[in-house]
Amino acid sequence: MFRGGGGCCPPMDLMRSETMQLVQVIIPAESARLAVSNLGDLGLVQFKDLNADKSPFQRTYAAQIKRCGEMTRKMHFFKEQMSKAAILTSSTKFSGAPLEIDDLEIKLGEFETELIEVNTNNGKLQRTYNELVEYNVLLQKTGEFFYSAQRSATQQQSEIVADQFGDSSLESPLMEQEMVADPLKQVKLGFLSGLVPKQKAMAFERILFRATRGNMLLQQESVDEPVTDPQSGEKVVKNSFVIFYSGERAKSKIVKICDAFGANRYPFPEDLAKQLHTIQEVQDALHRATTDSNSQVASIFQILSTQESPPTYFQTNKFTSSFQGVVDAYGIAKYQEANPGLFTIVTFPFLFAVMFGDWGHGICLLLSALYLIIREKKLASQKLNDIVEIMFGGRYVILMMSLFSIYTGLIYNEFFSVPFELFGKSAYACRDPSCGDATTEGLLKVRQVYPFGVDPVWHGSRSELPFLNSLKMKMSILLGLTQMNLGIMLSFFNAKFFKNTINVWYQFVPRLIFLNSLFGYLSILIIIKWCTGSKADLYHVMIYMFLSPTDDIGENQLFPGQKIVQPLFLKKQHEQRHQGQHYTMLQATEESVTQLGGHHENSHLHDEFEFSEVFIHQLIHTIEFVLGAVSNTASYLRLWALSLAHSELSTVFYDKVLLLAWGYNNIIILVLGVTVFLFATIGVLLSMETLSAFLHALRLHWVEFQDKFYEGDGYKFEPFAFSSIIEEED
């Protein structure tokens, strides 16, 4: 520590150094920052490091020092930027309230981010400005060349035409006669224009001549004043150039040479009127970039508050628009309501494929969809008939349906009703040669279970129909219950989004419990029966669950405690059914109280509250859901029925037409049989069956799925757009 003498300033003695004194300072933690700051302003104290043997990372305040170092770096960055911007700085003492280190760090970080963003935008704007300046110079210099060239060409053309009708046609140049005689032989020339540094102009011309072997024409003109290069940002003296060439190969060479020499290329319009218009646009852009022309009267934009429901708009593309169209045909979604179109992309083609499961027919649909997709640009510009236009609009729906049909066809193991051992050998083998057409009781299991889909040994056996009927019927119930539960879950998300707690507790919960207490329990029994191989009769279990819930189940028992669980499910159903009625009355009562309290002065505009009317109305809704749960689940059995019909029709056409004709060993009968098989497959299976499965899948989505959560009482957003008007007129 320096110890000074009297007076305003410490005494100076060049012979001896100033007297120093070692002192110990103990500073409380709360005043340490201010004390060190004041000592720093004073400049008379040197601190001695008492922890010199420790590395910087072992010190007590290493993290704080690191933060201070980072803030120091940011301050140096600010200073450099201020110097570049010619902003003078002065060493003035800060007189405001001191900032905490956390607040200071946040402030410096925000300033650094803003400054970096400003520098980035400024660099982009400056580069764009320099490019526009170069472009403006190019248009002015090169435009003069093109204008004089066009004037000379027009004069020559008029002379050639005049000589054609004169007496001196034999004295006309041969080249002019050839050009007039056969204008198709004229070579189409392309050109590139831009600016190149003047010091590289001679080397640039020589390299171009050698690379193209002289098959080009270069026109250069010096620019009067230096221009700022957009890439380097430095003032450079440049030449404007125009290169004429013939062929794409020469063009690619010229472009590479321009890039190598740092020549900036710019497009130059061929039409003179367009050139003048382009020059004017560039000059306007430069004017806007250099001057600030604010209007005196601004447009008025005001947001209004309204109780009217806004329109609905979903941003779709050419893939999702067709699936959204399936939903919109039922009704436009209410504003911000859950959109079933998202799930329809997967569920609709999958349910279609369950009814259309044949990977041979799926491949046929896939080929037709790919044809429409590959030629979509050409077909979109043509006038199509109604049927083709509908298919073209739903080409991506057909694509997804075909892919899922191939998948379910592989599960069913059907290729035009013919099974294949694609994923391995069958798990069963005949006990003796006479069991080929017998039931599966004549088969022995000799291998592991068939790895994917239905074992091919089931096809053609006597047990095929009972086995596939049982499989597809139970699968239909499981798929239907899954989709209906998805719809009920979406009603929960709707209620949470619109903050309707009453709908959660008195609509979502009763529906979920009632549906799963009955058909969810049935689905669990199906899965248990599949896993255990039990021979229990599920019809008997479900019927006597209601008629005699306390009787002994006997051989139909699938799991321990089943006799106790089933009455509990019945009790839950009864409670939730009445809870659903209670919810609707509460909701109506609350609405009535709100109307009477909030709009008492307009009470004559609303109908009077009738408890009996509300009770009957909501009782009907309760009964409708209870009965609808049964009918909707039964409606999903159409998946089983349509799949069975499709499989049996394919078998009939294959066995009774194609194989029957093949067995006659007659070429005429064979050709006739193949023709009938093709027409039957295309006309019935690929046309009528496709339409039938499509309509049934549509019904399942509109009624069984969307009815659980989708109101569909909105209206579509239709903005005023010239492009939409032109498309409608076309």
Steps between C-alpha positions, in 0.01 A plus 500: 500500500630845408524744790479859389624823659328826562355733247273442209739266326749239625860615493726376217854385553680352199777367719287283715183324432193599684446358848277197511330326789346156528158503649230240563149583411202293614186594318150371582339299219208740462727799438778320313390603151465870583826504695696344215330736259600806702852373537516449132391859439762622747787310340731489801478133608657184363358167604729215589405152393491274805399194296771501238551125534143428380390481138231736376242221510568425867434849624192587698343746258603332172143497363447869578833592339406305191172688478680831540743400225211424267340836576835669437516335159154634419605850608805482270271388220273802559801731497626360169158540342476857625843575352393359163188715511709810589323545834716687749526366854578700812620385842215625716430368844178304534266696724194275498406218737752216479382192312525154645728263314208279395305794358811634328570162344146477365514854360834443328374173353190670359705784355747257341221296340333812363828639370594174325158489337533864392844429353368198312206691356722795417743271316217347298355841417841636402572201279159532335557873450840438337347235272229742395760769428696258281181389331406858428843568346473183290155592371619845397822388330373183334167654407678744270673211321178305451314807382759584236523133394124475457494822301772367265324166464171671413673710236669193346174308497324781316783510243477123445125520448543788256766310302273197483250685285761684292672410173837442662418174678795329327734758647375449858736329741461125519468499879209742489323285241550190710367670813190620317446168327521276802447682832473169687875445458580809706685416822334601829760691704497545875680764698628575851564844642670633809797692642861385536795678669686710244842363596377148415327597175779398259561162666124447519469551123792268417370216718153532346647485149704190577224317688243551225755474215392836370128407485386803693475876468610723789403865522656704783465860607675681783298638790579864568500494879608228746216295650485316831534126453211316676724214614810682630340836578795688344505762223601331174535632143304266276401433139152408386489205260260310278596151377313340208523122469333203336410184691459400863849352517658834416273667753613271783867574419438874493315491834790315666752749359290793626492349850877440492575864406255645754273636227154581630232387253163672473199419278440740216155515335492466122198725442588871493177602665566245771855636537373850564245367746772302681726805518216701649431227759867487602518878532184498710648231724816709545292804579302310762822367651660844534205721593228463757167598348235457770139569400316778683177299525528139609248219452262438788514149647287430803412172671136465595354293782211274404308198628468356150679170441800541267530298178695176486816454293737205488822537303513193278709379210416282202538187716292601801235703312319189375474354852382837632238496226363172641445674835367824351237306306345417839529856633755776548671488837410758761768761567803331666310177545701176483537411135431132421676544165834438669394152614307432181829486307573167673167365627298545179730303264561242773131424555457487122785250479346281771203452265717482186783279624668350195852598407444411135205738475697752707781497243245573224372800697858610565585499129193709416581749781863528387384567144281788619778640721778477238284672236334744741643812332371398160163380630454815710513713184246286313121491509406166657165328522324477834615150600865555403499842670377345826771232481764760417397718794529200734818354350688518830207341683512213248876478551463459877211256460708286264799493736284396796321244280834341418580492873169339605519267197832373630338447841205313343751321272290556187625579150190491279373252768813281459716445815880504484768392744681834482633513855588136553356152500160419644495395863283197420542183293263218400484197726459281192451561124119479533469810721549758225137614498422409859457733794791621707445203729683293238804727522798485730699801620856431393654849505481833678201727446487664155695825560272755329132486413268205451656160453448393135380156611166650610410594141318218326428300814154431639576716802597804291165676519434446876856598586513816287146599605596481867827682443359788292189545715699535822757720326220731380375545857850583624562751220159660548544538875845652449371762256198587714726545803719727288193711422406520869858600590487777240183629668707526819766708323228722352355558845844576647585740217173692534533479883166324544554305822137387519532313171805320632336363814141457383544404136847361433529290817151340480544419130843348554389286795174386342655400167794316651301335779305314233698473177839568655434201724401298191826600331699386803319165489587464131867562566501258796334234287759546225790483743376203704332298225183471710181355346271732695190629321518880510136532389394304807728704726367839384132401492494338846707785638174703480239225548664308786807685623528291820465153344790263465694557176632148474717418201459859367722641775806662342679638807474471881249734661297548181172437686577792736630745241200484265238633750735787586508600132120499490485722808746749347294514182185579696668778699664663201180484297317709755804723544477583133141620553604705798774672299267623228256648751781677685632647179160627395432645846832684504435646158156615608637671811767673291242624255271629773786669691709642216226590253205579719411804294469287186329206666197536271718399205572150648268208552394433855672217683284187513640230727280227352606585145873497589460177695327322211752636247803384697337169587465436128872573454585261783291220351644579157858453621415180688331347197755656267783328684343165410407593143833665426692196622278276288556735207870418504407139417470624142881470496457126546211472252667697219831320549326163484305600188813624325693184583219266389444688172872479424492127571197446276655689208829316539365147553186504285630711210879495467578149629193353331605642163857386560384140552342462154839508319339706223659825387168661407340414834817612677501840327129537568548405866790743548295777336202437726731486805661833410168675437352354820806604703508853357124557483391338826798479736699808396202725423184401687675352802733798524206740494311290754793483743561874453139588588495272803828649629349845444196403706716370785691828516203732470260325738690270734820705538427869445167488684689453828668843496453687170234771474579613145289819516771745390556676171802503274741789466480625142735794445475738207781387269542550126665160465193329644270697269708406194499131601122503539453668161733250332 
